[in-house]
Amino acid sequence: MKRERIFLSPPHMGGNELKYIEEVFQSNYIAPLGAFVDRFEKSVKEYVKTKNALALSSATAALHLALRVLEIDKDDEVLASTFTFIGSVAPILYQRATPIFIDSDYKSWNVDPNLLEDFILKRKKENKKLPKALILTHLYGQNAEIEEIFFLCEKYGIILIEDAAESLGATYKGKATGTFGKLGAYSFNGNKILTTSGGGMLVGDDEKLIERARFLSTQAKEPYLHYEHKTYGYNYRLSNVLAAIGVGQMEVIEDRVKKKREIFDWYREFLDPFEEIEFMPELLNSRGNRWLTTITFKKTNPLKVIEYLEKHNIESRPLWKPMHMQPLFKDAQRVVNGVSEDLFKRGLCLPSGTAMKKEDVEFISSLIIESME
Ligand SMILES: Cc1ncc(COP(=O)(O)O)c(C=O)c1O
């Protein structure tokens, strides 16, 4: 009998989602507004301790609205993590702005604050304008060096936007990632730590910005019966049906973080004795959500391991291909040091679904060991 497929990070319902969907059907608010949209916003707001939250169709939409409300457009440059997923930076292109990619360090796998500072100081020395904003990703749910980066952004007047799509539940010194910057975005896509099948949340303490984003997310309709438009918006709101799933999911967020971290510890128990393997680090004072357990090999080609696991019906994946290596961005500016390129070549994302058992992790680990060079 073929083993059931083990996915990278499949949805894991908490238990109340269907009941809440039924409530939505009873209310007949099958629409991109309603009581569950409000409840979902409230639960995220309270959990990450921010003053405002806006439920949207995706984190990509949230980041797009962030740039739009900050009035970033074709004359602006935006710094961004190069080691990230396209959803993080496509919004820069939607706004016709210019991305500049910043590389990572081995300490966090996220933006290297020294590289960022060097870039800023070089620009200052040349008397050139600084980019308007930085979109900082907290990769695989592990925190970037947020204190240092926040400080640099404050000092040099660069607006910090956090791409916390993968890092709901992660904290630095007890404060949620996504709430350090002016605006932050979380994803509830099907593979995330929590899911609404597809969904996102824009958060921030600045009420005016979030309310402006709310207005733009519903086609920028001025308050007239006939709808009047002074500008254009988007159809980016989250359905009340999906928000009901979100409310159910938020009830189990802490259990999910705990389980993701436990899965990481299991992998470490089985794989750490092998010098060939290293794990994604965690910064001091941080609690990452370990959305995906990720490793690097010293010599083994990760594609071989992926192939071997696939033969056993197990999904795994390379690390994100850095943006500056993407054909789309072949001409884009970059400040690179080789770190993300190296991690990409040697790295692997391991199955990290929160319904996994220790035996699954043991089995996957044994296959990895078998396939290693
Ligand atoms: C780092 C990162 N940024 C942005 C996104 C975009 O999120 P969404 O799929 O909700 O648009 C994702 C995930 O999909 C992501 O992993």
PDBQT file of the ligand as one rigid body, heavy atoms in Angstrom, charges set to zero:
ROOT
HETATM    1  C1  LIG A 401       7.504  35.788   2.422  1.00  0.00    +0.000 C 
HETATM    2  C2  LIG A 401       6.168  35.869   1.768  1.00  0.00    +0.000 A 
HETATM    3  N1  LIG A 401       5.704  37.061   1.375  1.00  0.00    +0.000 NA
HETATM    4  C3  LIG A 401       4.500  37.209   0.816  1.00  0.00    +0.000 A 
HETATM    5  C4  LIG A 401       3.683  36.133   0.597  1.00  0.00    +0.000 A 
HETATM    6  C5  LIG A 401       2.380  36.352  -0.064  1.00  0.00    +0.000 C 
HETATM    7  O1  LIG A 401       1.315  35.905   0.689  1.00  0.00    +0.000 OA
HETATM    8  P1  LIG A 401      -0.081  35.610  -0.003  1.00  0.00    +0.000 P 
HETATM    9  O2  LIG A 401       0.033  34.261  -0.635  1.00  0.00    +0.000 OA
HETATM   10  O3  LIG A 401      -1.060  35.623   1.130  1.00  0.00    +0.000 OA
HETATM   11  O4  LIG A 401      -0.331  36.681  -0.988  1.00  0.00    +0.000 OA
HETATM   12  C6  LIG A 401       4.115  34.851   0.995  1.00  0.00    +0.000 A 
HETATM   13  C7  LIG A 401       3.338  33.619   0.837  1.00  0.00    +0.000 C 
HETATM   14  O5  LIG A 401       2.596  33.246   0.065  1.00  0.00    +0.000 OA
HETATM   15  C8  LIG A 401       5.395  34.711   1.566  1.00  0.00    +0.000 A 
HETATM   16  O6  LIG A 401       5.856  33.515   1.915  1.00  0.00    +0.000 OA
ENDROOT
TORSDOF 0
